[in-house]
Amino acid sequence: MTKKSINLALQGGGSHGAFTWGVLDHFMEDGRVSIEGITGTSAGAMNAAVLAQGYMEGGPDGARESLEKFWSRVAYMGALSPIKRSPLSILTGSWAMDDSPAYLMMDLFSRVASPYNTNPLNINPLRDLIESTVDFDKVRSCSMLKLFVAATNVHTGKIRVFDRDELTADMLLASACLPSYFQAVEIDGVPYWDGGYVGNPPLYPLFHTTKSKDIMIVQINPIERNETPKSAIEIQNRINEITFNSSLLRELRAIDFVSRQLRENKLDRTRYTEVLVHRIEATEQINPLSASSKINSEWAFLTHLRDIGRASAKAFLDENYDRLGEESTFDLRREFS
């Protein structure tokens, strides 16, 4: 069977990024696709960097091992955190932190106090996680994989995309910097926040830097919800979901417009290329999860999400492998109708 080349666009979403781990794990094990480029934000960016490092160490098997090591480290550090599920959540099988006293206190402080006041020493556990699991020399030297990490310039409000060959721990931290919890990450004197505000993830870096015209979006932030949020927490969570998906939807609209213009011979095909868009998601399993579960780093939860990701990736490839390189499997017309 011919191996097909694809690009990946990996969303951020805290612990829900373990779903993306599962997708990547299956791709590396399955062998039917090769990855040419990855664009990622927050947890998506971390997954991408860890995969690149592992690939340099031992090819697909090395990438799988590196990803598992990273997420096991996430679970280990989470076990030391005071923010844990309540006995009621454990009893009912809920992965949410909504009734955890420590979580509720943290959430309250994040709404009324600045991290510059509550965390003046700028302690960020993500730095220890990244520096203990990612070898950036190996990431930067992974020439077989193009890698792009997004962050938001605090001063301009514009996106900044960091390339693989310049990537550092600070750039990954910037991509995952939620301003309610962490001080802005400064790079060359410029402060940055989470890239999700302006690109979750950005797609455009893949358009002219890769040969593959297939972009696979691994989506972990729901675009649609059928219920109206009523509580303050639910309202804020939905606002965040809409905000973090808005830039992606704008790019998808642009791709749909260009594709229609090309099919109608209204654009020069020597200047424009039709992008084939695909999406892997797990709406039935991911959407019901509370936003607070994004900080749940229990190993049982992470591996649960990994297994959902593996199953979703397998189902996609089994159903759509022959369509890769030929047509989009994500119906953009239907998405925006």
N, C-alpha and C positions, 0 to 999 in steps of 0.2 A: 504494500500500500504506500502511495506517495505521501511524503511528509509535506504538510502545507504550512506556509509562513503566515503568521499573524502578528498584529500589534495588540497590546493590552492597555486598557485604561482602568486604573484601580482607584476606586473611591476610598475616602477615609470614613471612619466610624468607630473609633475606639476598639473595644474588644470584639466588636462585630467583624473586624478585619480578619478574625480567625476563619470566617467563611471564605474569604479570599485565599487564605492559606490552603484551605481544602481544594479550591479550584486549581491553584498552582501545583499542588501536590499531585493531583490527578493528571494534569497536563504533562508533568515531568515523568510520571510513571507510564502513562499511556503511549506516548511517543508519536502520535499521529500529527502533532503540530510542533512547529518550531517558533520561538518567540524572537522577533527581530527588534522590537522597541517596546518600551513600557513608559507610560506617563502615570504618575501617582501623586496622591495628596495624603498627608497625615499617615494613618495606618497603611494606606495603599503604598505610599512612598517607602515606608519601612519594609513592607513585604518585598517590594521591588529591589531595594538595596541588599536585603538579606539573601534573596534569590541569586542576585548577581555575584555576591561573595561566594556562595556555595557552589555556583556553577564553575567559578574559577578554581575551586578546590577539588572538585570531583565530578564535573558534568551534571547531568540530571539527578543522579543519586546524591551527589554532593549538595545540590540545591535543596532537595527534599530534607536531607539531614540538617542543613543550616536553618531551614524554616522551622523544623520541629524544635531545634535547640533554642531558637529565638522565642517561640511561644511558650516553651516550658519555662524559660527565664521570666517571661511575663507572669506566669502563674506563680512562680516562686516568690517574686517580689510582691505580688498581690496578696499572698498568704501572710505577709508581714504588715499589711495595711490594716488600720482600724475599721475601714469601711467594708462591712460584710453584710450578707443577707441576714435578715431577721429570722428567728426560729419559726415564725409563721410562714414566711416565704419558703423556707426549707421544707416545712411540713406540707405545704400545698404544691410544692414542685415549681414555684415561680422563680425565675432567674432575676427578677427585678430587685432593685435596691430602694424602692419607693418608701418602704416603711422602716428602713435602716436609720437609727438615730444619728449615726455618724454621717451618713449620706445627706440627710435632711439638714444637719447643721452646716455641712460644707456648702450645700446648695444655697442656703440662706445667706451665708457669709459672702458667697460669690455674687449675690444680687445687691448687697448693700455696702460692700467694702472692696477696695482695690487690692489686687495681689501685691502692689507696691507697699501697702500697709500691712497686710496679713502675712506676707512672705518677704520681708525686707532683705533677707539673705539670698533670695532668688534660688531656693532649693528646688530642683526639678528632678524627680526620680526617673524621668524618661532619659535624662542624660546618662545616668549610671547604666540603664538598660541598653542604650545604644552603644555606649563606649565599651561595654563588656561583651557585646555579641557581634558587633560589626567591625570588620577590618577594612577600612576605607581605601587602603592601598590596593587591595584586591578588587574592591568595587570599581575604583577608577581605572584599573587596568583591564576590566572585562570588555574588551573591544568588540566581542561578538554580539553585544547587547547594547542598544541605545537606551539611555535612561534619562528621564526628565522628572524633576521634583518641583512642585508648585508651592509658593508662599505668597502672602499678601503684604505689599509695602504699606506700612501704617501711614506714612506721610502722604503718599499719592493715592492710595486706595487701588493701585494697579497691581496686576499679577507680575510676579517675578518667577521665571522658570530657570532652575539650576540644572546644568548638564552633568552627566555622569563623570566626566573627566575633571570636574571641579568640586565634586560632592564632598562635604564634610559633615561631622556630627551636628554642627550648628544649623546646617541647612535642613537636615531632617527634623531637628527640634523646631525650627521656624515653621516648617510645613504643618506641624502638629500643635502649634501654640494657640490654645484657646485663651483669649484675653481676659476672661473672667477668672481664670485659675492661675495663669502664669504671666510673668512679666514678658514683654516683647523681647524677641531674640534679635540681638544686633549683629549684623554682618557688614563689615567695612563701614561701621558707623551708621548703618541704616536699620531701623527697627522693623521686624516682620511679625505678622500673626499667621494663624492657620490659613493654608492655601484654599480651604474649602469655600471661603467667602467669595472668591473670584474664579475658582476653577476646581471643581470636584469630580473628576480631574479635568485639566485642560486637554483638549484633543488636538489642537492645531500644531503642537510641536511634532506630531507624527506625520503630518501631511507631506512635507517636502524633504524629510530626512530619512525616510525609509522607503524601500521598494514595495513592500506589501501594501495593498490597498484595503486590507481587512482590519478593522478595529473592533476588538472584543471588549465591551464595557462590562466590568464586574461590579454590579450595583448592589450596595447594601443599605442605601438610604431610600426609603419608599418615596416614589413620586406621587402616588395617589393613595388616599385613605377614604373609606366610605363613611366613616363616622365623624361627627362634629366634635372637636375637643371642647370640654366644658370646664375642667379644673384649671387652675393657674399653671400647674406643671404641664398638663396636656397642651394647653395653648402655647406655652413657650417652646415646648418640644416641636410642635407642628410648625411654628414660625422658623425654627432652626432648620427643619427638613426642607421647607420651601426655599429658604435662603441658600442652603448648601446645594440645592439642585438647580437653581435658576441659571447659573452660568453654563452648566452642561446642557440644559434644554435650549439655550440660545445657540450653542454650537450645533446641536442636532438639527435645529431649524435651518441653519445656514447650510448644513450638509444636504438636507432634503431639498432646499431651493436650488443649489448647484446641480444636484443629481437630475432634477426635473428639467433644468435648462439644458443640460448635456443631452438628455434623451430626446429633447425637442430640437437639437442642433442649433441652439441659440448661443452656445459658448464654444470657444476654440478649444478643442481637445488637446492641442499641443501645449496649452497653458493651464488647463484645468483637468483634474483627474477625478473620476467618480470614486467616492469612498464607500466601501461596503461596511455596514454597521451591524454588529451582532451584540447580544446582551445575554449575560448569565445572571439570574437572580433567583431568589427563593421566596417569593411573595408570601406564600401560605405559612412558611416557617418563620421568616424574619419580621414581617409586618406586625404580628401580634406582640413582639417583644417590646417591653418598655424601653424608653430612651435611657433610663437609669441603668439598664443592663449593659450599656456600653462601657461601664467601668467595672463590671463583674469580670474578674480575671481568674476565677476558679478553673482548675484544669478540666474538670468534668464539663463545664460550660464551653470552654474553648474547643475541646475535642468534639463536643456535640455540634458546634458550628462548623468545625473542620469537616466532619462527616457529611453534613448537609451540603457543604461546598463541593466535596468530592462527588457526591451523588448528582448534584446539579450539573457539574462539568461533564460527567459521563453521559448523562441524559442528553445534554446539548450535542456532544460529539456524535453519539449514536444516531441522533435524529438529523443532524445538519451538516455532518462532515463533508458530504458531496457538494454542498452549496457554498462552502468556503472558497473564496477566489472567483466565484461565479455571480453571486447575488447577495444582497442584504437579507438577513433573516429577521432583523428588527424592522417592523413595519412602521416607518416614521410617519407616513400619511395617516395611518390609523391613530398613532400616538397623539398627533396634533389636530385631529379632526374634532 
